[in-house]
C-alpha cells in the first residue's frame, strides 16, 4: 500500500482523505478498532441523551473507492519497520510505503471504576460505549460522572438538561482545571448547579457497590451516593502500546517533530497519540488540532521539504446546553491576566498575555470576537493598548486597538459553527 493510516478518529480520517485528494494515483488503507469511522465524538453526549439521532453523528460515509480501503474492527498490534509491515489483531499483515500513526487515545479509567462483570459503567469516548449507555440510561437514570474536564462537563450539562439526576465528581477544586482559571470556572459551575447537577469538587470515587451485577452506589467525599449509571470522563492516554518494540517511543511517548515526522522518515503521526517536541514538549489534544495535524501529516508524507505545524494552541469551543464557552489557551504561569467580568450576565472574558501578545484565555457566556482573538494569538499580533478594552465584545474594539488585525480580517481563523472539544 502507498499509504496506511492507523486510526479512524478525526486525525486518521482527515489524513486518509487528504492523502487521496493530494495523491490521486496512490492507494490508502485506513485501519481502526471500531466498527464505523467518520463520526463526531464531540456529539456523543447529545446522542446518549437522545437529543440527536445516530445518523446526525456521522460527517463521512465510506464510498466505493478502489483506491481507498477501510478495515474496521481490528487493531494494529506491531510495526515492523525493517520490512514496513503491520501485524493486525486478526492475524493478517499489511505492508506500507508510508505510514501515518493516528491511533488516538484510550480512556483513563480509575481502578475503582474498572470493574469487569459489573454493568452500568461506560467510558465516554467511543460510539460503541455511547450506544450501550444510550440504551442503558432510560431504566437507570441516577448518573454519576467521573471527571470535570470538557467531556465530563458537557456530558453533565446535556444529561441534566434531559432531566437525569446527575452528580459530577472532579478531583481538583474547580471544574475544567486544565482549561479555565478558577474564576472562569465558577460561571460553569453555577450554570450546572442551575441545571440541578450536584458537584463534588476536590473529590474522587473511593468505592463502589453493586447489586445483581450492576452498579448501585459509589462513595465519594466520604458519602455513599445512588448510582445506576457511572460515566467515566477522566481523560485519556495515548494508544501506543503496540509500538513498544518499534523503536519509535522515547520515555513512553511517540515523539514527532513539528512536521509530524517520527524518527523514521517513512512514518508520520498525528492527533492524541503524539507528543510534539520543539524546545519543549506539547500535547495539544483537541479536535481542531487533530484535523489540522491529520491533513498536514498526509501532505508531508512525500514532500521533499515537509511543512511545519504553524499553531500549537489548544483552542476549543462548546455550548454547555445554554452556556457558550471558548477556550483560547490554557492559563499560563507567569503571564499577565486581563479580565472583563459581568457575573450578573453570566459573562467572563479573560486573556493571558506576555510582552503584549496573547498566549491564552477563555470566553465564557459571550464568545464575541473569539475567532479574531485566536488569530491574534496564533500570529503573535502585538497589542499596544489596554487588554481589558480588547476584551470588550464589540467589533470596533479591533479597529481602535489593532489596525493590523482588521487589515488582515479576511485571514482570521474563524471558529466553525459546530462545537468541538476533546
Secondary structure, DSSP 8 states (H G I E B T S, - for coil): --EEEE--SHHHHHHHHHHHHH-TTS-EEEEESSS---B-GGGHHHHHTTSS-GGGGBS------TTEEEEES--EEEEETTTTEEEETTS-EEE-SEEEE---EEE---GGG--TT-BTEEESS-HHHHHHHHHHHTT---EEEE--SHHHHHHHHHHHHTT--EEEEESSSSSSTTTS-HHHHHHHHHHHHHTT-EEEET--EEEEEEETTEEEEEEETTEEEE-SEEEE-S-EEE--GGGTTTT-EETTEEEE-TT-B-SSTTEEE-GGGEEEESSSEE---SHHHHHHHHHHHHHHTT-SS----------EEEE-SS-EEEEEE---TT-EEEEEEEGGGTEEEEEEEETTEEEEEEEES--TTHHHHHHHHHHT-B--S-HHHHTSS-THHHHHH-HHHHHTGGG-----SS-B--
